[in-house]
């Protein structure tokens, strides 16, 4: 099994876009027992990936509770870099 941060990045090579909640939902089957699979930690991982040029913000909205959700995607270059260093 890949480290959680690797799995988060790889997820973006398989979807058009996702927010932290989408990532958690997608990974909870394999990583549900990881303490780091929580909203704050996933948001931090996504923001780090964005700062490193692997992901880009695509849009934002609010959830039912009025909390901000930021959506990201891996552009072509980001996806290529992720796939180059993180093998399936």
Buried (B, 14 or more C-beta within 10 A) or exposed (E): EBEBBBBBBBBBBEEEBBBBBBBBEBBEEEBEEBEBBEBEBBBBBBBBBBEEEBBBEBEEEEEEEEEEBBBBBBBEEBBEBBBEEBEE
